[in-house]
Amino acid sequence: MADGRRSGGGGRGRGEKKDGEKGGPRRGMFRRKKICKFCTEKVDYIDYKDAKMLLPFVPERAKILPRRISGVCAMHQRKLQTAIKRARQLALLPYATD
């Protein structure tokens, strides 16, 4: 199109309402910024032998939680990842659940 818009689709943009909806445009829920647990406690070394400390970052499916969910900073997420992998090598943490 000449004005730069895509043709087709028919989707609603921001602020547009479906028939029967009330009020103004939707607002996202306020989400508090997550702070790094290790930065606040000033942890320099994440010990792979401390399975109790690593367990909150490994849910039931035994996958490592991503930063956006756990709230850990990038530097500590890398250290946490290596610690979890080392703990798995020593069978302190599971690779997967049955």
Secondary structure, DSSP 8 states (H G I E B T S, - for coil): -TTS---S-----TT---TT--SSS-----------HHHHTT-----TT-HHHHGGGS-TT-----HHHH---HHHHHHHHHHHHHHHHTTSS-SS--
